[in-house]
Amino acid sequence: MSEDFPWLLGREGGKVAAIDCGTNSIRLLIGHMESGSFVDDLRTMEIVRLGEGVDRTGYLSEAAITRTANQAKEYAQICREAGVNRLRFVATSASRDAHNRDDFRAAIKDAVGIEPEVVEGNEEAGLSFTGAVSSLHEAENPVMVIDIGGGSTEFVTGSAEAGVLGAISMNMGSVRVTEKFPEIAAPNPDTSRAVAWIDSLIDKAAAAVPFTRVNSLVGVAGTVTTITCHALGLKKWDPEAVHASRFSLQQMVDSCDYMINASVDELARLPYMPAGREDVISGGALIWRQIVCRAASDNPKLRGNWVSEHDILDGIALSII
């Protein structure tokens, strides 16, 4: 068993790995500490759509669990070849909501040797915040980190010095919104029902973690970074260009509107669009547009809308350093 899963041996030092399994994607980060900073050795992502249909049925499908476990098995092989000594596997919204999440846990343990930690929303929010601010020094504190996933969106306020000051997780994400309001997948859709629902959840989030108490808004994760590629006019995915980029409200709204109104086929042809995100990006763009507009309305003195390529995946890795 230890030969298959060397991270069970409890060795200190060396390389660590983090796996983040969300509603839509599963991601792997391998890295090590160097001169007091965390250095990436590998960062990769695959769309597996673990949460397909879970909002409607309450269950993870057998096919979705199998897809995810097969990808996790590939990640375990990559970790073995890279010489990883410690591994943490975190699962979020879809597995948190599913009645049969024990089936998912068993499949992942068979694939990687450890059970996934199905974290609650507040812990997910804290990991996202830690990852986002770990290498984003330009944003003025206090900041609010917005992590839009496939099944949930985290709103986290804090500062690099004080850490998390407030957080809330809302059950809205790109996959969940798209499945709940299928009309938004059409070109130039009627978004009225979806927007009303999204805004009602933003109201609840803003009551818990007010936009008025922060100086900067920081968006993280695949929805936001994909929209940012459009805002930057990129011809391919370029994490270095995306990270620490700053936008006006209008720039971000314009790019969100493009994602909302374009056809799925057109979105699939974008050179920076990961296969498997093109049919749910409109739902994520609706969430991000409504959040940035609400933040600007509630806080006219907001000093910046930032984007970070670092997020919960980095927070998971840093938690085991």
N, C-alpha and C positions, 0 to 999 in steps of 0.2 A: 504493500500500500504506500509506504513512504517513497519508494522509487517512482511511483506514478504521481504522487502529490508531495514533492519535497517541502512545501511550505507547511506541512503538518509536523515537521521535525523541530520547529521552534528555534531555528537559527536566528541569531541577531545580525544586524548589518546587511550589507549587500543590497540587492535590488528588491523593490517592493512592487506589488501590482494591485490595482484597483479595478473592479468590474462594477459598472453601474447598469442595472437592468431596469429599464422603464417600460412604459406602455407601448412605445413604438420601436425603440432601438435598444441594443445592448452594446456597451462600449468598454474598451480595455485601455488602461494606462499603465505602462511599466516605466519606472524611473529610479533614481538614486539621489542621495544627498552629496553635494559637492560644494565646498567652501561656504557652508551654511545655507545653501539654496537647493531647492528640489529641481533636478534636471530630468527632462523627458528623455527616455530611450525609445519609446514607442507609444503612439496614440492612434487608436483605430476604432471604427464603428461599423456596425451592420444593422440594417433594418430587419427586425423579426416580427414586429406587430404582435407582441405577447398579449396585449390587451384588446385584441380584435373581438368586438361583440360583448365585452365584459360589462359595459354600462347597461346593456339591454338584458343580458341573461344572468349576470352575477357570477358567471363561471369562466375560467380560462379554458379555451378549447383544447382538446387533446393535440390537434395539429399545431397550435400555437406553442404549447409546452414543448413539443418535440422539436420544432424549429429552434426554439431558444436554447434547449439543452444541447442540441447538436452544435450550435455556435459556441456555447460555453465550453464544450469539449475541445473545439478548435483553439479557443483561447487558452485552455489549460496546457495544450501542447506547446503553444507559443511561449507560455510562461516557463515551462520546463526547459525549452531550448535556450531561453534567455538567462537562466540561472536565478529565477525568482526565489527568494527565501521566505517572504511573507505575502499573503494574499488576503484581501477583504472583498467580499461579494455583497453588494447592497442592492436590494430590490425595492421599488417604490410603488407608485399609485396602483397599477393594474393588479399586482399580486397582493397589495394591501386590501383591496376591495373584494377580491375573489373568495367565494365560499370554499373552493377546492385548492386553496393555496398550498396545502400540505402535499398535494400531488406535485406541484411545481417544486417545492423544497426538495422532495425526494429525488426528482429528476436531476436537479442541479447538483445535489450531493453526489450522485452517481457520476456526474460529468466532471466535477472539479475537486471532489473530496471534502468539501465543506458545505454546510447549509447556507443558503442566502439569508442575510439579515433583512427581514421585511420591516423597514424603518417607518415610524410614524411621521406625519407631516412636519412636525416641529423639528425633529432631528434632521429630516431631509433639508429643511430650510437652513438649518445651521451649517450643514456640510456644504450647501450651495454657497452660502455667504463666505465661509472660510476659503473655498476655492476661488471665488470671484475676486476677492480683495487681495489674495496672496501675491499677485503680480500686477495689480492695477493701482499704480501710485498716483495717477493723474487726477482721478475723481476727488472732488472736495468732500470731506466728511462733514456730518454723517451722511451715509449713502443708503439708498434702498435698492436691494438686489431683487430683480424679477427673474425667476426661473420658470420658463414655460415648457412643460413637458407634454407628453402625449395624453396623460390622464389628469394631471393636476398642475396648478401654478402656485409657486411659493413667493410670498412677499416678505422680505426680511430687511429690517433696518438695523444699522449699527455703524461701527467705525473700526478701522484697522487696530486702533489702540484698545478700545473698550470691548470689542467683539460684538456679538448679537445683543441688541437692545429690545427687539420685538420681532415677532414672526407669526405668520399665519399661512396655512396651506388651504387652497380652495380647489374643489373638485371640478376644475375646468382645464382642459388641455386640447391640443390640436386634434387628437383622435376622438376624444370624447365629444367635442363640439361638432365635428364633422359627422359622427354617427348620430348624434342627437338632432342635428339640423341638416339632413342630406342635401337640401336645396342649395347650400352654399358651395357645393362642388361644381355647380354649373357656371359657365362664363357669365359675367355681369349679373350675379345672383341678387335676389331679394334677401337682404341680410337682416331685416327688421326683427324677426323672431329671435335670431341668434344674438343680435346686439342687445336686445332687451334683457335676455337671460344673462349674458356676460356682464352687462352693467350692474345687474342686481347683485352679482357676486363681488364685483369690484367695490360696490357700496359697503358690503360687509367687511371686506379686507381693509378698506380705507378707514372704517370705524375702529379697527383693531390696531392698525399701523398707519397713522395718517401721513399723507404725502407732504403735509405742511411742515413736518419736523425734519426734513432732509434737505440737503443741498444738491445731491446728485442722484440720478436714476441710472442703474446699471442693468442692462439686459444680458442674459446668458442663455446658453443651450441652443440646440439645432434650429429651432424656429427663428430665433432672433439673429443668429449668425448667418443663416441663409438669406434672410431679408436684407441683412447688412451687405452681403455680397452684391445684391442688386443695387443698393444705395451707392456703393463704391464703383459700380460699373465694371466689376471684375469679369475676366474671361475664364477664370477657373477658381476653385476653392483655394484661398490663400490665407491661412490662419494668422500669419504675421501682419498682413494688411488689415484684417478684421479686428484683431486684438487692440484694445485701447483706442479704437476709433470713436469719434465724437460727432454727433449730428444735431441739426436743428430739428424742432418738432415737425416742420413741414417736410423736410427731407425724409424723415422716417415714415410719416403718414403717406407720402407719395409712393414709397416703395411697398408699404403694406397694401395700399389700394391696388397696385399692380398685381400683387400675389392674389388678392381677393378676386379680382375681375378676370384674370387670364384663364384660359382653358387648361385642363389637366395636361393635355397633350403639349401645349406650349410650355407649361412649367417643366414638364419632363425633359424638354430639350435644352433647358438652361444648363450650361456646363458645370455649374456649382451645385446643382440640385441632386442630392443623394437619391438613388433609386429607392422608391418606397416612401418618400416624403411628399412627392408631387401631388398626391390625392388628399393630403391633410394639411398642407401648408396654408390654405386659405383660412381654415379654422384657427390656426395659430396666429396668422396675421391679423385676424379680427381681434383676438385677445390682446395682442401687442399694441395695435392701433388704439383700442379703447383705453388701455392703461396709460399710454404716453399722453393721450389727449386729456384724460382725467387728471393726471399728475400736473400737467401744465395749467389746467383750469383751477385746481385746488391751490397750487403753489406758483404764482407768477414769477417768484424770485428764484425758481429752480435754476441752478447754474450750469447744468449740463446733462445731456442724455448720452451715456457711454455704452459701449459693448465690450464684453470680455469673452475671450475664447476659453477661459478657465472657469470651472463651475464645480458641481457636486463631485465629479470624477476626481478633480484635484483635491477636494476636501476629504474624500475617502482615502486617497493615498497619504495625505499629510497626517491623517488620524492614526496611521500605523507606523509612522516614522519615529 
